């Protein structure tokens, strides 16, 4: 068999096989998968692959073509919607309440007076009105009358009395992160006058919340 005849025979076999494949698609009503060479009567691209329209159908030429042959349009899964960004946490709000020790306690005592309990009831109500309380700190202070050691112990006892009453009044123990006494070391006014000493005798409650 000469070379030219061999090439002609191979080409004829290829065309015959392709025709039989496309005929099978048409006879069985099977869709022509995308990427398949264009059947007779359908438009192919520059590589001969069948061209589809916006509906996923094969684009036909003006020549007769099997009516039941269609292209298969692959189903493309939609990308999942992005997860919503987490809501930003509001900045903490800090409120400081300085309560006069004369209102809270009798002279040189750490037991709360009725008037002092009423003032703490109001404070507890304010704390409970917040939606999210992060922390509460309680600090006792005294004036400079007396020894440093005595004033330190008195400031601690008074801070503890305020803490215990607030817990009894419904404040969660875990919210009170610090209860300390500073004695006479942190005055806010001069201890040389009676008015100044009264300002220095105090209990400070600092509330940090997010609303």
C-alpha positions in Angstrom: 0.0 0.0 0.0 1.5 3.3 -1.0 1.8 6.2 1.4 -0.9 8.4 -0.2 -3.4 5.6 -0.2 -2.6 4.8 3.4 -3.3 8.5 4.5 -6.5 8.5 2.5 -7.7 5.3 4.2 -6.9 6.7 7.7 -8.7 9.9 7.0 -11.7 8.1 5.7 -11.9 5.9 8.9 -11.6 9.1 11.1 -14.4 10.8 9.3 -16.6 7.7 9.4 -16.0 7.3 13.2 -16.9 10.9 13.9 -20.0 10.7 11.7 -21.1 7.6 13.6 -20.6 9.3 17.0 -22.6 12.4 16.0 -25.3 10.2 14.4 -25.6 8.3 17.7 -26.2 11.6 19.5 -28.9 12.6 17.0 -30.6 9.2 17.0 -30.7 8.9 20.7 -31.6 12.5 21.5 -28.5 12.7 23.6 -27.0 16.2 24.2 -23.7 17.0 22.7 -21.3 17.8 25.6 -19.6 21.1 25.5 -16.1 20.7 24.1 -17.4 18.2 21.4 -16.6 19.0 17.8 -19.5 20.7 16.0 -21.9 18.2 14.3 -23.0 18.8 10.8 -25.3 21.8 10.6 -23.8 23.4 13.7 -21.4 26.3 14.1 -17.9 25.5 15.4 -15.3 27.8 16.7 -11.7 28.2 15.4 -10.8 24.8 16.9 -14.0 23.2 15.5 -15.7 22.9 19.0 -19.4 23.5 18.9 -20.5 27.0 19.7 -23.4 27.6 22.2 -25.8 30.5 22.6 -27.0 32.2 25.7 -29.5 29.4 26.4 -26.9 26.6 26.2 -28.1 25.5 22.7 -25.8 24.7 19.8 -25.7 27.5 17.3 -26.9 26.1 14.0 -25.8 27.0 10.5 -28.3 27.4 7.7 -27.9 23.7 6.8 -30.2 20.9 8.1 -29.3 19.7 11.5 -30.8 17.2 13.9 -33.5 19.1 15.9 -33.1 17.1 19.0 -29.3 17.6 19.4 -28.4 20.2 22.1 -25.3 21.2 23.9 -24.8 20.5 27.6 -24.3 23.6 29.6 -22.4 22.8 32.8 -24.0 23.7 36.1 -21.8 26.3 37.8 -22.3 26.3 41.6 -22.9 29.7 43.0 -20.2 31.0 45.2 -21.4 31.1 48.9 -22.4 34.5 50.1 -19.6 36.1 52.2 -20.0 35.8 55.9 -21.2 39.1 57.5 -18.5 41.0 59.2 -18.7 40.7 63.0 -20.3 43.7 64.7 -17.8 46.1 66.1 -17.6 46.1 69.9 -18.6 49.5 71.3 -15.9 51.4 73.1 -16.0 50.9 76.9 -17.6 53.7 78.9 -16.1 54.6 82.2 -18.1 56.2 85.0 -16.6 57.2 88.3 -18.7 57.8 91.4 -17.0 59.4 94.4 -19.2 59.1 97.5 -18.6 61.1 100.7 -17.5 58.9 103.5 -19.4 61.1 105.9 -22.6 60.2 104.1 -21.7 56.5 104.0 -20.3 56.0 107.5 -20.3 57.3 111.0 -17.1 59.0 112.2 -14.2 56.6 112.4 -16.5 53.6 111.5 -16.9 51.3 108.5 -20.5 50.2 109.1 -22.8 51.8 106.6 -25.4 54.4 107.7 -29.0 54.2 106.5 -28.3 57.2 104.3 -25.2 55.5 102.9 -27.2 52.4 102.1 -29.8 54.5 100.2 -27.0 56.1 98.2 -25.6 52.7 97.3 -29.0 51.5 96.3 -29.2 54.3 93.8 -25.7 53.4 92.5 -26.6 49.7 92.2 -29.7 50.7 90.2 -27.5 52.7 87.8 -25.1 49.8 87.4 -27.9 47.3 86.7 -29.3 49.6 84.0 -26.3 48.9 81.8 -26.6 46.1 79.4 -23.0 45.0 79.6 -20.8 45.8 82.6 -17.1 44.8 82.2 -15.8 45.7 85.6 -16.3 47.5 88.9 -13.5 48.8 91.1 -13.9 50.1 94.6 -11.3 52.2 96.4 -11.4 53.7 99.9 -9.7 56.9 100.9 -9.2 58.8 104.2 -7.9 62.2 105.3 -4.6 62.7 107.0 -5.9 62.7 110.6 -4.4 59.7 112.4 -1.5 57.4 111.6 -0.8 56.1 108.1 -1.3 52.5 109.2 -4.6 53.2 110.9 -5.9 55.2 107.9 -4.8 52.4 105.5 -6.8 49.8 107.5 -9.9 52.1 107.8 -9.9 52.8 104.0 -9.8 49.0 103.3 -12.6 48.2 105.7 -14.8 50.9 104.2 -14.1 49.7 100.6 -15.0 46.2 101.7 -18.3 47.4 103.3 -19.3 49.0 100.0 -18.4 45.9 98.1 -20.3 43.6 100.4 -23.4 45.8 100.3 -23.4 46.0 96.5 -23.1 42.2 96.2 -26.0 41.9 98.7 -28.0 44.3 96.6 -27.6 42.1 93.5 -24.3 42.9 91.8 -22.5 39.8 90.5 -19.4 39.2 92.5 -17.3 38.5 89.4 -17.9 42.0 88.1 -16.1 43.6 91.1 -12.5 43.1 90.0 -10.8 45.2 92.6 -11.4 46.4 96.2 -8.6 48.3 97.7 -7.8 51.0 100.3 -5.4 53.8 99.6 -5.5 55.4 103.1 -4.4 59.0 103.0 -2.1 58.6 100.1 -4.4 60.0 97.3 -5.9 63.2 98.5 -8.1 65.3 96.1 -8.0 68.4 98.3 -5.8 70.0 100.9 -5.8 68.3 104.3 -5.1 71.7 105.9 -8.8 72.6 106.0 -12.0 70.9 107.3 -13.6 71.2 103.8 -10.6 69.6 102.2 -10.4 66.8 104.7 -14.1 66.0 104.1 -13.5 65.7 100.3 -10.6 63.3 101.0 -12.8 61.0 103.1 -14.5 59.1 100.3 -15.1 55.8 98.5 -14.7 55.8 94.8 -16.6 53.3 92.6 -15.5 53.1 88.9 -17.9 51.3 86.5 -16.7 50.2 83.1 -19.5 49.3 80.7 -20.2 49.0 77.0 -23.5 50.8 76.6 
